[in-house]
Amino acid sequence: MDFKDAFKDFNASKFVLFSCLLPFSILISLRLNNTIDISCWLVFTPIWILNLIVVVGAITGGVAWCRHPESRRERDGYTDFKALLITVGLYLTLLMFEILVCYKTELLIAHAADHTQSVGSLWIVVFTPLFLASPIAIAACVWGFKNDRSLELEAILSANILLFIFVELRLDNFVQWDWTAVFIPLWIIMCLPSVAVLYYFAWALILCRATYHTERKSHLLIAFNWICIIVPLLFFQVLLAYKLDEHTTNGFYTWDNIFYPLHLSLLALIFSSFGTKGGNKWWFGMRSEVCPFLLHHFPFLTIYGNISYTKKDEAQQEHSRNQQQQQQQPTNYSHLYGDSKKAQVSKITSTAGKTGGNKYDCIIVPIDTPD
């Protein structure tokens, strides 16, 4: 294990995002299972922390953009800053949606406790920020494709616009479909990553007998990572649709069991942030990658970054390989007439001819002569 390779392409944006989504999913499962009895505003605490990090990082990046005009002359300076503004705008739109979800959920819980009928706003009002963000996300995806930028949040919002509409119609009882039918747009979208999993898995099996060990290891790691992400996510979606379609309160699966695959998928996404290129250098005004920024301001971290761990058998193989290379090197001899190289004594035997059943061998012996 080499820490230098692990942190070389570290994606801090993904790490922060999935590190906040993991405790959020845990809190939701505990709240739905009535293991904890807290307000929805507290359940969304990791999401509030994530939005706070995004807003503070964007404000700091904007200040750095104004204070360092020389950085704008870089090749991708304007493109990165525009991508930051697009991401912040979408996060603020999602923040409005999350606030409305918390308000609507608390209102439903209060009416359920009082055994009264809810007279609050419809779910279409709650989903309005998502309906506004999806066209913006589509335009952002087109802009990112033209400028060679990877905008994953925008791609997710633009691809799931039909799912948002179906969920809103089902929650407001405009349609009486089963949740399995409501999730049809999601099943269609998940076909693409499922095909990617099969591709990486087949490619890894083909390269299992590759000549280069590093190439085989990297492909196996990518295939295993995709399997740990997509397969649990598919299980979570299927179990969620099954749970929502249950007509009894005491089902076979509890909410904890349903959310276990999602926890595993988010944990795999956190590990995938190490070794994944991406991110924006204008977050928090760093103007560089996260790891070089930390190593520049905290030099003592280089001690841990230069540490590598190897297995015992790999170390012995490396040591024996170095010894063999040293033995194969020719020995230098110093003569009166100059330096020369004495090659290893080799005996080459070849059949010169046969006469009357007798075989004559020719022995070639190298002679060491001064240069």
C-alpha positions as CSV (number, residue, x, y, z in Angstrom):
1,M,0.0,0.0,0.0
2,D,1.5,3.3,-1.1
3,F,-0.1,6.5,0.4
4,K,1.5,8.6,-2.4
5,D,-0.5,6.8,-5.0
6,A,-3.7,6.8,-2.9
7,F,-3.7,10.6,-2.4
8,K,-2.2,11.5,-5.8
9,D,-5.7,11.8,-7.4
10,F,-7.7,12.4,-4.3
11,N,-11.2,14.0,-5.0
12,A,-12.1,16.1,-2.0
13,S,-15.5,17.1,-3.3
14,K,-16.7,13.5,-3.6
15,F,-15.2,12.6,-0.2
16,V,-17.1,15.4,1.5
17,L,-20.3,14.7,-0.3
18,F,-20.5,11.0,0.4
19,S,-19.1,11.4,3.9
20,C,-22.2,13.6,4.7
21,L,-24.7,11.3,2.8
22,L,-23.6,8.2,4.8
23,P,-24.6,9.5,8.3
24,F,-27.7,11.1,6.7
25,S,-28.8,7.7,5.4
26,I,-28.1,6.1,8.8
27,L,-30.2,8.7,10.6
28,I,-33.1,8.3,8.1
29,S,-33.2,4.5,8.6
30,L,-33.1,4.9,12.4
31,R,-35.9,7.5,12.3
32,L,-38.1,5.5,10.0
33,N,-37.6,2.4,12.2
34,N,-38.6,4.5,15.3
35,T,-35.2,3.6,16.9
36,I,-34.7,7.3,17.5
37,D,-37.4,9.9,18.1
38,I,-36.0,13.2,16.8
39,S,-37.2,16.0,14.6
40,C,-36.6,15.8,10.8
41,W,-34.6,19.0,11.1
42,L,-32.1,17.0,13.2
43,V,-32.2,14.1,10.8
44,F,-31.1,16.5,8.1
45,T,-28.1,17.7,10.1
46,P,-25.5,16.2,7.8
47,I,-27.2,17.8,4.8
48,W,-27.1,21.2,6.6
49,I,-23.4,20.7,7.3
50,L,-22.8,19.8,3.6
51,N,-24.6,22.9,2.4
52,L,-22.7,25.1,4.9
53,I,-19.4,23.7,3.6
54,V,-20.4,24.4,0.0
55,V,-21.6,28.0,0.7
56,V,-18.5,28.8,2.8
57,G,-16.2,27.2,0.2
58,A,-17.8,29.2,-2.6
59,I,-17.6,32.5,-0.8
60,T,-14.0,31.9,0.0
61,G,-13.3,31.0,-3.6
62,G,-15.0,34.1,-4.8
63,V,-12.9,36.3,-2.5
64,A,-9.7,34.5,-3.7
65,W,-10.9,35.1,-7.3
66,C,-11.1,38.8,-6.7
67,R,-7.8,39.1,-4.7
68,H,-5.7,37.1,-7.2
69,P,-6.4,38.3,-10.7
70,E,-3.2,36.7,-11.9
71,S,-4.7,33.3,-11.5
72,R,-7.4,34.2,-14.1
73,R,-4.7,34.0,-16.8
74,E,-4.4,30.3,-16.3
75,R,-5.8,27.9,-18.9
76,D,-8.9,26.7,-17.1
77,G,-9.3,29.5,-14.6
78,Y,-12.5,31.0,-15.9
79,T,-14.0,27.5,-16.7
80,D,-13.3,26.3,-13.1
81,F,-14.8,29.4,-11.6
82,K,-18.0,29.1,-13.7
83,A,-18.3,25.5,-12.8
84,L,-18.1,26.5,-9.1
85,L,-20.9,29.1,-9.6
86,I,-23.1,26.5,-11.3
87,T,-22.6,23.9,-8.6
88,V,-23.3,26.5,-5.8
89,G,-26.5,27.6,-7.6
90,L,-27.8,24.0,-7.8
91,Y,-26.9,23.3,-4.2
92,L,-28.9,26.3,-3.1
93,T,-31.8,25.1,-5.1
94,L,-31.5,21.7,-3.5
95,L,-31.3,23.4,-0.1
96,M,-34.8,25.0,-0.8
97,F,-36.1,21.6,-1.6
98,E,-34.7,20.0,1.6
99,I,-36.2,22.8,3.8
100,L,-39.6,22.3,2.2
101,V,-39.3,18.5,2.7
102,C,-38.6,18.9,6.4
103,Y,-41.4,21.4,6.8
104,K,-43.9,19.1,5.0
105,T,-42.8,16.0,6.9
106,E,-43.1,17.7,10.2
107,L,-46.5,18.9,9.3
108,L,-47.6,15.4,8.4
109,I,-46.2,14.0,11.6
110,A,-48.1,16.6,13.7
111,H,-51.4,15.9,11.9
112,A,-50.9,12.2,12.3
113,A,-50.3,12.6,16.1
114,D,-53.5,14.7,16.4
115,H,-55.5,12.3,14.2
116,T,-56.5,15.2,11.9
117,Q,-56.4,15.5,8.2
118,S,-53.5,17.4,6.7
119,V,-54.5,20.7,5.1
120,G,-51.0,21.8,4.2
121,S,-49.5,22.5,0.8
122,L,-49.3,19.8,-1.8
123,W,-46.1,17.9,-2.6
124,I,-46.0,19.7,-6.0
125,V,-45.0,22.9,-4.1
126,V,-42.2,20.9,-2.3
127,F,-40.9,19.5,-5.6
128,T,-40.9,22.9,-7.4
129,P,-37.2,23.6,-6.7
130,L,-36.3,20.3,-8.3
131,F,-38.5,21.0,-11.3
132,L,-36.7,24.4,-11.7
133,A,-33.2,22.8,-11.2
134,S,-33.5,20.1,-13.7
135,P,-33.6,22.3,-16.9
136,I,-30.7,24.3,-15.5
137,A,-28.8,21.1,-14.9
138,I,-29.5,20.0,-18.5
139,A,-28.0,23.3,-19.8
140,A,-25.1,22.9,-17.4
141,C,-24.4,19.4,-18.8
142,V,-24.3,20.8,-22.3
143,W,-21.9,23.5,-21.2
144,G,-19.7,21.0,-19.3
145,F,-19.5,18.8,-22.4
146,K,-18.4,21.7,-24.5
147,N,-15.7,22.7,-22.0
148,D,-14.6,19.2,-21.1
149,R,-15.9,19.4,-17.5
150,S,-17.3,16.6,-15.5
151,L,-20.6,17.7,-13.8
152,E,-21.9,14.7,-12.0
153,L,-24.5,16.4,-9.8
154,E,-26.0,18.2,-12.9
155,A,-26.1,14.9,-14.8
156,I,-28.0,13.2,-11.9
157,L,-30.6,16.0,-11.7
158,S,-31.2,16.2,-15.5
159,A,-31.5,12.4,-15.8
160,N,-34.0,12.0,-13.0
161,I,-36.5,14.7,-13.9
162,L,-39.1,12.1,-15.0
163,L,-38.6,10.3,-11.7
164,F,-39.3,13.5,-9.8
165,I,-42.5,14.0,-11.6
166,F,-43.7,10.4,-11.0
167,V,-42.9,10.6,-7.3
168,E,-44.7,13.9,-6.9
169,L,-47.8,12.6,-8.6
170,R,-47.8,9.5,-6.5
171,L,-47.4,11.4,-3.2
172,D,-50.3,13.8,-4.1
173,N,-52.4,10.7,-5.1
174,F,-52.9,12.0,-8.6
175,V,-52.0,8.5,-9.7
176,Q,-52.5,5.2,-7.8
177,W,-49.6,3.3,-9.3
178,D,-47.4,0.9,-7.4
179,W,-44.1,2.2,-6.4
180,T,-42.4,-0.3,-8.6
181,A,-44.1,1.4,-11.6
182,V,-43.2,4.8,-10.2
183,F,-39.5,3.8,-10.1
184,I,-39.5,2.8,-13.8
185,P,-37.4,5.9,-14.8
186,L,-34.9,4.8,-12.2
187,W,-34.7,1.3,-13.4
188,I,-34.0,2.6,-16.9
189,I,-31.3,4.9,-15.7
190,M,-29.6,2.1,-13.7
191,C,-29.2,0.0,-16.8
192,L,-26.2,2.1,-17.8
193,P,-24.1,1.6,-14.7
194,S,-25.1,-2.1,-14.6
195,V,-23.7,-2.5,-18.1
196,A,-20.6,-0.7,-16.9
197,V,-20.2,-3.2,-14.1
198,L,-20.4,-6.1,-16.5
199,Y,-17.9,-4.5,-18.8
200,Y,-15.4,-3.8,-16.1
201,F,-15.8,-7.3,-14.6
202,A,-15.4,-9.0,-18.0
203,W,-12.4,-6.8,-18.8
204,A,-10.8,-7.6,-15.4
205,L,-11.2,-11.4,-16.0
206,I,-9.6,-11.0,-19.4
207,L,-6.6,-9.1,-18.0
208,C,-6.2,-11.5,-15.0
209,R,-3.3,-13.1,-16.9
210,A,-1.8,-9.9,-18.1
211,T,1.9,-9.5,-18.3
212,Y,2.2,-6.4,-16.2
213,H,1.1,-6.9,-12.5
214,T,0.2,-3.2,-12.0
215,E,-2.2,-3.2,-15.0
216,R,-4.0,-6.4,-13.8
217,K,-4.3,-5.0,-10.2
218,S,-5.7,-1.7,-11.3
219,H,-8.4,-3.3,-13.5
220,L,-9.4,-5.7,-10.7
221,L,-9.6,-2.8,-8.2
222,I,-11.9,-0.8,-10.6
223,A,-14.1,-3.8,-11.2
224,F,-14.4,-4.6,-7.5
225,N,-15.2,-0.9,-6.7
226,W,-18.0,-0.7,-9.3
227,I,-19.5,-4.0,-8.1
228,C,-19.5,-2.7,-4.5
229,I,-21.3,0.5,-5.6
230,I,-23.8,-0.6,-8.1
231,V,-25.0,-4.0,-6.8
232,P,-25.9,-2.8,-3.3
233,L,-27.6,0.3,-4.8
234,L,-29.8,-2.0,-7.0
235,F,-30.7,-4.1,-4.0
236,F,-31.6,-0.9,-2.0
237,Q,-33.9,0.3,-4.8
238,V,-35.6,-3.0,-5.1
239,L,-36.1,-3.4,-1.4
240,L,-37.4,0.2,-1.1
241,A,-40.0,-0.4,-3.8
242,Y,-41.1,-3.6,-2.1
243,K,-41.3,-1.9,1.3
244,L,-43.4,1.0,0.0
245,D,-45.8,-1.3,-1.8
246,E,-46.5,-3.3,1.4
247,H,-50.0,-2.9,2.7
248,T,-49.2,-4.0,6.3
249,T,-47.2,-2.1,8.9
250,N,-45.3,-5.2,10.1
251,G,-43.4,-6.2,7.0
252,F,-40.8,-8.9,6.5
253,Y,-38.0,-6.3,6.1
254,T,-37.4,-3.5,8.5
255,W,-36.1,-0.1,7.4
256,D,-32.6,-0.9,8.8
257,N,-32.4,-4.0,6.6
258,I,-33.5,-1.9,3.6
259,F,-30.9,0.8,4.1
260,Y,-27.9,-1.6,4.7
261,P,-27.1,-1.9,1.0
262,L,-27.2,1.9,0.6
263,H,-24.7,2.2,3.5
264,L,-22.4,-0.2,1.8
265,S,-22.7,1.6,-1.5
266,L,-22.0,5.0,0.1
267,L,-19.0,3.5,1.9
268,A,-17.6,2.2,-1.4
269,L,-18.1,5.6,-2.9
270,I,-16.1,7.2,-0.1
271,F,-13.2,4.8,-0.8
272,S,-13.5,5.5,-4.5
273,S,-12.8,9.2,-3.9
274,F,-9.1,8.2,-3.4
275,G,-7.6,7.8,-6.8
276,T,-10.4,9.6,-8.7
277,K,-9.4,12.7,-10.6
278,G,-11.6,15.8,-10.4
279,G,-12.6,18.6,-8.2
280,N,-12.4,22.3,-8.5
281,K,-9.3,24.2,-7.4
282,W,-11.3,27.4,-6.5
283,W,-13.1,25.8,-3.5
284,F,-12.0,27.7,-0.4
285,G,-9.6,29.7,-2.6
286,M,-6.9,27.0,-2.6
287,R,-6.1,27.5,-6.3
288,S,-4.5,24.0,-6.4
289,E,-5.2,20.4,-5.7
290,V,-6.2,19.5,-2.2
291,C,-3.2,17.3,-1.3
292,P,-0.5,19.7,-2.7
293,F,-2.3,22.5,-0.8
294,L,-2.2,20.5,2.5
295,L,1.4,19.4,2.0
296,H,2.5,23.0,1.3
297,H,0.9,24.4,4.4
298,F,1.6,21.3,6.6
299,P,5.0,19.9,5.7
300,F,4.9,17.3,8.4
301,L,2.3,15.4,6.4
302,T,4.9,14.5,3.9
303,I,6.3,12.0,6.5
304,Y,3.1,10.0,6.3
305,G,2.6,10.5,2.6
306,N,6.0,8.9,1.8
307,I,5.3,5.7,3.8
308,S,4.5,2.6,1.8
309,Y,3.6,-0.9,3.0
310,T,4.5,-4.1,1.1
311,K,3.9,-7.7,1.8
312,K,6.7,-9.9,3.0
313,D,6.8,-12.1,0.0
314,E,6.8,-9.1,-2.3
315,A,9.7,-7.6,-0.4
316,Q,11.7,-10.9,-0.7
317,Q,11.0,-11.0,-4.4
318,E,12.2,-7.5,-4.8
319,H,15.4,-8.2,-2.8
320,S,16.1,-11.4,-4.7
321,R,15.6,-9.5,-8.0
322,N,18.1,-6.9,-7.0
323,Q,20.6,-9.5,-6.1
324,Q,20.2,-11.2,-9.4
325,Q,20.8,-7.9,-11.2
326,Q,23.9,-7.3,-9.2
327,Q,25.2,-10.8,-10.0
328,Q,24.6,-10.4,-13.7
329,Q,26.6,-7.2,-13.9
330,P,30.1,-7.8,-15.4
331,T,33.2,-7.5,-13.1
332,N,35.7,-4.8,-13.9
333,Y,39.4,-5.8,-13.9
334,S,42.3,-3.4,-13.9
335,H,45.2,-4.4,-16.1
336,L,48.6,-2.8,-16.8
337,Y,47.4,-1.9,-20.3
338,G,44.1,-0.5,-19.3
339,D,40.7,-1.6,-18.1
340,S,38.8,-4.6,-19.5
341,K,35.6,-6.5,-18.7
342,K,35.8,-10.2,-18.0
343,A,32.6,-11.8,-19.1
344,Q,31.2,-14.8,-17.3
345,V,32.9,-18.1,-18.4
346,S,30.6,-19.7,-20.9
347,K,31.1,-23.0,-22.7
348,I,29.4,-23.3,-26.1
349,T,29.4,-26.7,-27.5
350,S,28.4,-27.4,-31.1
351,T,28.7,-30.4,-33.3
352,A,31.4,-29.9,-35.8
353,G,30.9,-33.2,-37.7
354,K,30.6,-36.9,-37.5
355,T,33.0,-39.4,-38.9
356,G,32.4,-43.1,-38.4
357,G,30.0,-42.6,-35.6
358,N,32.4,-40.4,-33.7
359,K,31.2,-36.9,-32.8
360,Y,33.6,-34.0,-32.8
361,D,32.7,-31.1,-30.5
362,C,34.0,-27.5,-30.9
363,I,34.5,-25.7,-27.6
364,I,34.6,-21.9,-27.7
365,V,36.2,-20.2,-24.6
366,P,36.2,-16.4,-24.3
367,I,39.7,-14.8,-23.9
368,D,40.2,-11.8,-21.7
369,T,42.4,-9.2,-23.5
370,P,43.2,-5.7,-22.5
371,D,41.4,-2.9,-24.2
